[in-house]
Amino acid sequence: ATDHAGRNCHVMVMSTREQHIRKERATSNVCSNQAFLATLAGVATLAKGESGMRDALTAARQSCLATLPHLLALDGVNLAFPESPFFNEIVLRLNRPAAKVIAKAIKSDLHVGIDVSERLPSNAGENLLKISFSDLADEAALEKLVAFFEDTFPASEDADASLTLPEIPAKHLRQGAAGLPRIPEDEIRAYYRKLAELNVSPDDACYPLGSCTMKYNPLVNDWAASLPGFAEVHPQAPAQDIQGPLEVLHEIQEWFAKITGLPAVTTQPVAGAQGELVGLKLFQAYHRDRGESHRDVVFIPKSAHGTNFATAVMAGFAPSNGIIHLEALPDGRIDSADFDAKLAVHGDRLCGVMVTNPNTSGVFETDFQSIADKVHAAGGLVYMDGANMNAIAGHVD
């Protein structure tokens, strides 16, 4: 490599954390990307503090209580569970399909709620609509919701003017402060900026081989992901209303398929460890569909990405005899002789193999094709962990 002045230099490659995970004891595959989301939620809570969270929850509760009587005054709109206390979410029983009401609301520029008619077997055949209130809905939005319902359902002739809603039992209510601190946003930003500066970062240096979260990800991606069209999309919004984000995901999905040579790709998993779990559950579904549910063994090289071992446990493989570790050669690659020996013993029970390529030792698994062919011949499937795939993308099919 060369530095900014054009001088020859070397890049220091550090040992990655995956090489030090106690594989035999790994049971949780929660990875950094998932922890990142939890951290964001924690930061948002600290920024609001005790009073901010109380105000947000109070606003959500009051919006629900203020709006609900207007809806229950209409013919064909009732509480599905009139005796059950609620906080900011209600389930309504309608006299027409909830899906049709939702579709009509979309034309009025409203995401009115979620159709939960099929979620409750005990209420089969009923039209159930779940509505959630938050502090984000202002008075104009609530008035628009009421106006839509009044336009959709006629006024009830026997509406109860003295409507009594179920109270939340005192035992379910907090009796004192939660004790949440409030930290100014500038202070929070400074703290996390200081933490970031303690790490080797692709923003300011050559970055060594690392895990799936340690890749060069341009800061422009953070900007793009923060655009309202992405950031404010509700995860349960109707598909026809989120075509922009879906188009981006679809295009990326097709790019990945072309880069890897795979016939199909899913972008559903939102973290590397989730991708692993999806892969193993696909393994199991494939074998179950073929009547081979007895295949309960997975091979994982000791050089594999660290969460592979925990993912296998979460997928139901027994750590004692269902997760078989493959030994490594002195240069870090899979020991083919060890693989062949273990395949001879477990071949008829083999569900599949998980291989990280390049692996966490920083080397390319040159025998990957041979290993894949042998696993397929034994009836198993192959999962290649893409934690370090940037190193080979565009070079290896």
Contacts in CASP RR format, 6 or more apart in sequence:
PFRMAT RR
TARGET T0000
AUTHOR 0000-0000-0000
METHOD contacts of the structure
MODEL  1
ATDHAGRNCHVMVMSTREQHIRKERATSNVCSNQAFLATLAGVATLAKGE
SGMRDALTAARQSCLATLPHLLALDGVNLAFPESPFFNEIVLRLNRPAAK
VIAKAIKSDLHVGIDVSERLPSNAGENLLKISFSDLADEAALEKLVAFFE
DTFPASEDADASLTLPEIPAKHLRQGAAGLPRIPEDEIRAYYRKLAELNV
SPDDACYPLGSCTMKYNPLVNDWAASLPGFAEVHPQAPAQDIQGPLEVLH
EIQEWFAKITGLPAVTTQPVAGAQGELVGLKLFQAYHRDRGESHRDVVFI
PKSAHGTNFATAVMAGFAPSNGIIHLEALPDGRIDSADFDAKLAVHGDRL
CGVMVTNPNTSGVFETDFQSIADKVHAAGGLVYMDGANMNAIAGHVD
1 8 0 8 1.000
1 9 0 8 1.000
1 10 0 8 1.000
1 11 0 8 1.000
1 206 0 8 1.000
2 8 0 8 1.000
2 9 0 8 1.000
3 9 0 8 1.000
11 206 0 8 1.000
11 208 0 8 1.000
12 208 0 8 1.000
13 208 0 8 1.000
13 209 0 8 1.000
13 362 0 8 1.000
14 200 0 8 1.000
14 208 0 8 1.000
16 208 0 8 1.000
16 209 0 8 1.000
16 210 0 8 1.000
16 211 0 8 1.000
16 214 0 8 1.000
16 360 0 8 1.000
17 211 0 8 1.000
18 210 0 8 1.000
18 211 0 8 1.000
18 304 0 8 1.000
18 305 0 8 1.000
18 306 0 8 1.000
18 307 0 8 1.000
18 360 0 8 1.000
18 387 0 8 1.000
19 303 0 8 1.000
19 360 0 8 1.000
19 361 0 8 1.000
21 306 0 8 1.000
21 307 0 8 1.000
21 309 0 8 1.000
23 300 0 8 1.000
23 302 0 8 1.000
23 306 0 8 1.000
23 309 0 8 1.000
23 325 0 8 1.000
24 309 0 8 1.000
24 319 0 8 1.000
26 306 0 8 1.000
26 307 0 8 1.000
26 309 0 8 1.000
26 310 0 8 1.000
26 313 0 8 1.000
27 310 0 8 1.000
27 313 0 8 1.000
27 314 0 8 1.000
28 310 0 8 1.000
28 314 0 8 1.000
29 273 0 8 1.000
29 276 0 8 1.000
29 277 0 8 1.000
29 307 0 8 1.000
29 310 0 8 1.000
29 311 0 8 1.000
29 313 0 8 1.000
29 314 0 8 1.000
30 273 0 8 1.000
31 211 0 8 1.000
31 212 0 8 1.000
31 213 0 8 1.000
31 271 0 8 1.000
31 272 0 8 1.000
31 273 0 8 1.000
31 274 0 8 1.000
31 307 0 8 1.000
32 211 0 8 1.000
32 212 0 8 1.000
32 213 0 8 1.000
32 271 0 8 1.000
33 212 0 8 1.000
33 213 0 8 1.000
33 270 0 8 1.000
33 271 0 8 1.000
33 272 0 8 1.000
33 273 0 8 1.000
34 270 0 8 1.000
34 271 0 8 1.000
34 273 0 8 1.000
34 274 0 8 1.000
36 213 0 8 1.000
43 188 0 8 1.000
43 192 0 8 1.000
45 53 0 8 1.000
45 180 0 8 1.000
46 180 0 8 1.000
46 181 0 8 1.000
46 182 0 8 1.000
46 183 0 8 1.000
46 188 0 8 1.000
47 182 0 8 1.000
47 183 0 8 1.000
47 184 0 8 1.000
47 185 0 8 1.000
47 188 0 8 1.000
48 55 0 8 1.000
48 56 0 8 1.000
48 180 0 8 1.000
48 182 0 8 1.000
49 180 0 8 1.000
49 181 0 8 1.000
49 182 0 8 1.000
49 183 0 8 1.000
50 177 0 8 1.000
50 178 0 8 1.000
50 179 0 8 1.000
50 180 0 8 1.000
50 181 0 8 1.000
50 182 0 8 1.000
51 182 0 8 1.000
52 182 0 8 1.000
53 178 0 8 1.000
53 180 0 8 1.000
55 135 0 8 1.000
56 134 0 8 1.000
56 135 0 8 1.000
57 88 0 8 1.000
57 135 0 8 1.000
59 134 0 8 1.000
59 135 0 8 1.000
60 87 0 8 1.000
60 88 0 8 1.000
60 133 0 8 1.000
60 134 0 8 1.000
60 135 0 8 1.000
61 87 0 8 1.000
61 88 0 8 1.000
61 133 0 8 1.000
63 88 0 8 1.000
63 133 0 8 1.000
63 134 0 8 1.000
63 135 0 8 1.000
63 137 0 8 1.000
63 142 0 8 1.000
64 86 0 8 1.000
64 87 0 8 1.000
64 88 0 8 1.000
64 89 0 8 1.000
64 90 0 8 1.000
64 133 0 8 1.000
65 165 0 8 1.000
66 142 0 8 1.000
67 133 0 8 1.000
67 142 0 8 1.000
67 145 0 8 1.000
67 146 0 8 1.000
68 90 0 8 1.000
68 165 0 8 1.000
69 163 0 8 1.000
69 165 0 8 1.000
70 146 0 8 1.000
70 149 0 8 1.000
70 150 0 8 1.000
71 77 0 8 1.000
71 92 0 8 1.000
71 146 0 8 1.000
71 149 0 8 1.000
72 78 0 8 1.000
72 79 0 8 1.000
72 159 0 8 1.000
72 160 0 8 1.000
72 163 0 8 1.000
73 155 0 8 1.000
73 156 0 8 1.000
73 159 0 8 1.000
73 163 0 8 1.000
74 149 0 8 1.000
74 150 0 8 1.000
74 153 0 8 1.000
74 154 0 8 1.000
74 155 0 8 1.000
74 156 0 8 1.000
74 159 0 8 1.000
75 95 0 8 1.000
75 153 0 8 1.000
75 154 0 8 1.000
75 155 0 8 1.000
75 156 0 8 1.000
75 157 0 8 1.000
76 93 0 8 1.000
76 94 0 8 1.000
76 95 0 8 1.000
76 96 0 8 1.000
76 153 0 8 1.000
76 156 0 8 1.000
77 92 0 8 1.000
77 93 0 8 1.000
77 94 0 8 1.000
77 95 0 8 1.000
77 149 0 8 1.000
77 153 0 8 1.000
78 92 0 8 1.000
78 93 0 8 1.000
79 90 0 8 1.000
79 91 0 8 1.000
79 92 0 8 1.000
79 93 0 8 1.000
80 91 0 8 1.000
80 92 0 8 1.000
80 93 0 8 1.000
80 123 0 8 1.000
80 126 0 8 1.000
80 128 0 8 1.000
81 91 0 8 1.000
82 166 0 8 1.000
83 166 0 8 1.000
84 166 0 8 1.000
85 166 0 8 1.000
85 167 0 8 1.000
85 168 0 8 1.000
85 169 0 8 1.000
85 172 0 8 1.000
86 166 0 8 1.000
86 168 0 8 1.000
87 168 0 8 1.000
88 132 0 8 1.000
88 133 0 8 1.000
88 134 0 8 1.000
89 130 0 8 1.000
89 131 0 8 1.000
89 132 0 8 1.000
89 133 0 8 1.000
90 130 0 8 1.000
90 131 0 8 1.000
91 116 0 8 1.000
91 128 0 8 1.000
91 129 0 8 1.000
91 130 0 8 1.000
92 128 0 8 1.000
92 129 0 8 1.000
92 130 0 8 1.000
92 131 0 8 1.000
93 126 0 8 1.000
93 127 0 8 1.000
93 128 0 8 1.000
94 101 0 8 1.000
94 127 0 8 1.000
94 128 0 8 1.000
94 129 0 8 1.000
94 153 0 8 1.000
95 127 0 8 1.000
95 153 0 8 1.000
96 127 0 8 1.000
97 117 0 8 1.000
97 127 0 8 1.000
98 115 0 8 1.000
98 116 0 8 1.000
98 117 0 8 1.000
98 127 0 8 1.000
98 128 0 8 1.000
98 129 0 8 1.000
99 115 0 8 1.000
99 117 0 8 1.000
101 112 0 8 1.000
101 129 0 8 1.000
101 152 0 8 1.000
102 111 0 8 1.000
102 112 0 8 1.000
102 113 0 8 1.000
102 114 0 8 1.000
102 115 0 8 1.000
102 129 0 8 1.000
102 238 0 8 1.000
104 152 0 8 1.000
105 111 0 8 1.000
105 112 0 8 1.000
105 113 0 8 1.000
105 148 0 8 1.000
106 238 0 8 1.000
106 240 0 8 1.000
106 241 0 8 1.000
108 144 0 8 1.000
108 148 0 8 1.000
110 144 0 8 1.000
110 145 0 8 1.000
110 148 0 8 1.000
111 234 0 8 1.000
111 237 0 8 1.000
111 238 0 8 1.000
111 241 0 8 1.000
112 129 0 8 1.000
112 131 0 8 1.000
112 145 0 8 1.000
112 148 0 8 1.000
113 129 0 8 1.000
113 130 0 8 1.000
113 131 0 8 1.000
113 132 0 8 1.000
114 129 0 8 1.000
114 130 0 8 1.000
114 132 0 8 1.000
114 236 0 8 1.000
115 128 0 8 1.000
115 129 0 8 1.000
115 130 0 8 1.000
116 128 0 8 1.000
116 129 0 8 1.000
116 130 0 8 1.000
117 123 0 8 1.000
117 125 0 8 1.000
117 126 0 8 1.000
117 127 0 8 1.000
117 128 0 8 1.000
119 128 0 8 1.000
120 126 0 8 1.000
120 128 0 8 1.000
137 145 0 8 1.000
200 207 0 8 1.000
200 208 0 8 1.000
201 207 0 8 1.000
202 214 0 8 1.000
202 215 0 8 1.000
202 216 0 8 1.000
202 217 0 8 1.000
203 219 0 8 1.000
207 214 0 8 1.000
207 215 0 8 1.000
207 216 0 8 1.000
209 358 0 8 1.000
209 360 0 8 1.000
209 362 0 8 1.000
209 388 0 8 1.000
209 391 0 8 1.000
210 360 0 8 1.000
210 387 0 8 1.000
210 388 0 8 1.000
211 305 0 8 1.000
211 306 0 8 1.000
211 360 0 8 1.000
211 387 0 8 1.000
212 271 0 8 1.000
212 272 0 8 1.000
212 305 0 8 1.000
212 386 0 8 1.000
212 387 0 8 1.000
215 390 0 8 1.000
216 390 0 8 1.000
224 230 0 8 1.000
225 231 0 8 1.000
229 244 0 8 1.000
229 245 0 8 1.000
230 245 0 8 1.000
233 242 0 8 1.000
233 245 0 8 1.000
239 246 0 8 1.000
249 267 0 8 1.000
252 267 0 8 1.000
253 265 0 8 1.000
253 266 0 8 1.000
253 267 0 8 1.000
254 265 0 8 1.000
256 262 0 8 1.000
256 265 0 8 1.000
256 267 0 8 1.000
257 263 0 8 1.000
257 264 0 8 1.000
257 265 0 8 1.000
259 393 0 8 1.000
259 394 0 8 1.000
260 397 0 8 1.000
261 397 0 8 1.000
266 278 0 8 1.000
268 278 0 8 1.000
269 275 0 8 1.000
269 277 0 8 1.000
269 278 0 8 1.000
272 307 0 8 1.000
272 387 0 8 1.000
273 307 0 8 1.000
273 310 0 8 1.000
273 311 0 8 1.000
276 305 0 8 1.000
276 307 0 8 1.000
276 308 0 8 1.000
276 311 0 8 1.000
276 354 0 8 1.000
276 383 0 8 1.000
276 385 0 8 1.000
277 311 0 8 1.000
277 314 0 8 1.000
277 315 0 8 1.000
279 383 0 8 1.000
280 298 0 8 1.000
280 311 0 8 1.000
280 312 0 8 1.000
280 315 0 8 1.000
280 317 0 8 1.000
280 351 0 8 1.000
280 354 0 8 1.000
280 383 0 8 1.000
281 315 0 8 1.000
282 381 0 8 1.000
283 298 0 8 1.000
283 351 0 8 1.000
283 352 0 8 1.000
283 380 0 8 1.000
283 381 0 8 1.000
283 383 0 8 1.000
284 293 0 8 1.000
284 315 0 8 1.000
284 351 0 8 1.000
286 381 0 8 1.000
287 293 0 8 1.000
287 295 0 8 1.000
287 351 0 8 1.000
287 380 0 8 1.000
294 349 0 8 1.000
295 349 0 8 1.000
295 350 0 8 1.000
295 351 0 8 1.000
295 352 0 8 1.000
295 379 0 8 1.000
295 380 0 8 1.000
296 317 0 8 1.000
296 318 0 8 1.000
296 322 0 8 1.000
296 349 0 8 1.000
296 351 0 8 1.000
297 317 0 8 1.000
297 321 0 8 1.000
297 322 0 8 1.000
297 323 0 8 1.000
297 324 0 8 1.000
297 346 0 8 1.000
297 347 0 8 1.000
297 349 0 8 1.000
297 350 0 8 1.000
297 351 0 8 1.000
297 352 0 8 1.000
298 312 0 8 1.000
298 315 0 8 1.000
298 317 0 8 1.000
298 322 0 8 1.000
298 323 0 8 1.000
298 324 0 8 1.000
298 350 0 8 1.000
298 351 0 8 1.000
298 352 0 8 1.000
298 353 0 8 1.000
298 354 0 8 1.000
299 324 0 8 1.000
299 326 0 8 1.000
299 339 0 8 1.000
299 342 0 8 1.000
299 343 0 8 1.000
299 346 0 8 1.000
299 350 0 8 1.000
299 352 0 8 1.000
299 353 0 8 1.000
299 354 0 8 1.000
299 375 0 8 1.000
300 308 0 8 1.000
300 309 0 8 1.000
300 312 0 8 1.000
300 323 0 8 1.000
300 324 0 8 1.000
300 325 0 8 1.000
300 326 0 8 1.000
300 353 0 8 1.000
300 354 0 8 1.000
301 325 0 8 1.000
301 326 0 8 1.000
301 327 0 8 1.000
301 328 0 8 1.000
301 334 0 8 1.000
301 354 0 8 1.000
301 355 0 8 1.000
301 356 0 8 1.000
301 359 0 8 1.000
302 325 0 8 1.000
302 326 0 8 1.000
302 327 0 8 1.000
302 328 0 8 1.000
303 328 0 8 1.000
303 332 0 8 1.000
303 333 0 8 1.000
303 334 0 8 1.000
303 356 0 8 1.000
303 359 0 8 1.000
303 360 0 8 1.000
303 361 0 8 1.000
303 365 0 8 1.000
304 354 0 8 1.000
304 355 0 8 1.000
304 356 0 8 1.000
304 359 0 8 1.000
304 360 0 8 1.000
304 385 0 8 1.000
305 356 0 8 1.000
305 359 0 8 1.000
305 360 0 8 1.000
305 385 0 8 1.000
305 386 0 8 1.000
305 387 0 8 1.000
306 360 0 8 1.000
308 354 0 8 1.000
308 356 0 8 1.000
308 385 0 8 1.000
309 323 0 8 1.000
311 354 0 8 1.000
312 322 0 8 1.000
312 323 0 8 1.000
312 354 0 8 1.000
313 319 0 8 1.000
313 323 0 8 1.000
317 323 0 8 1.000
317 351 0 8 1.000
324 342 0 8 1.000
324 346 0 8 1.000
326 334 0 8 1.000
326 335 0 8 1.000
326 338 0 8 1.000
326 339 0 8 1.000
326 342 0 8 1.000
326 353 0 8 1.000
327 334 0 8 1.000
327 335 0 8 1.000
327 338 0 8 1.000
328 334 0 8 1.000
328 335 0 8 1.000
328 361 0 8 1.000
329 335 0 8 1.000
331 361 0 8 1.000
331 363 0 8 1.000
332 359 0 8 1.000
332 361 0 8 1.000
332 363 0 8 1.000
333 359 0 8 1.000
333 361 0 8 1.000
333 363 0 8 1.000
333 364 0 8 1.000
333 365 0 8 1.000
333 366 0 8 1.000
333 367 0 8 1.000
334 355 0 8 1.000
334 365 0 8 1.000
334 367 0 8 1.000
334 371 0 8 1.000
336 367 0 8 1.000
336 370 0 8 1.000
336 371 0 8 1.000
339 371 0 8 1.000
339 374 0 8 1.000
340 374 0 8 1.000
343 350 0 8 1.000
343 374 0 8 1.000
343 375 0 8 1.000
343 378 0 8 1.000
347 378 0 8 1.000
347 379 0 8 1.000
348 378 0 8 1.000
350 375 0 8 1.000
350 378 0 8 1.000
350 379 0 8 1.000
350 380 0 8 1.000
351 380 0 8 1.000
351 381 0 8 1.000
352 375 0 8 1.000
352 380 0 8 1.000
352 381 0 8 1.000
352 382 0 8 1.000
352 383 0 8 1.000
353 371 0 8 1.000
353 372 0 8 1.000
353 375 0 8 1.000
353 380 0 8 1.000
353 381 0 8 1.000
353 382 0 8 1.000
353 383 0 8 1.000
354 383 0 8 1.000
354 384 0 8 1.000
354 385 0 8 1.000
355 365 0 8 1.000
355 368 0 8 1.000
355 371 0 8 1.000
355 382 0 8 1.000
355 383 0 8 1.000
355 384 0 8 1.000
355 385 0 8 1.000
356 384 0 8 1.000
356 385 0 8 1.000
356 386 0 8 1.000
356 387 0 8 1.000
356 388 0 8 1.000
357 364 0 8 1.000
357 365 0 8 1.000
357 368 0 8 1.000
357 384 0 8 1.000
357 385 0 8 1.000
357 386 0 8 1.000
357 388 0 8 1.000
357 389 0 8 1.000
357 392 0 8 1.000
358 364 0 8 1.000
358 365 0 8 1.000
358 388 0 8 1.000
358 391 0 8 1.000
358 392 0 8 1.000
359 365 0 8 1.000
359 388 0 8 1.000
360 387 0 8 1.000
360 388 0 8 1.000
362 388 0 8 1.000
364 392 0 8 1.000
365 371 0 8 1.000
368 384 0 8 1.000
371 382 0 8 1.000
372 382 0 8 1.000
375 381 0 8 1.000
375 382 0 8 1.000
376 382 0 8 1.000
END
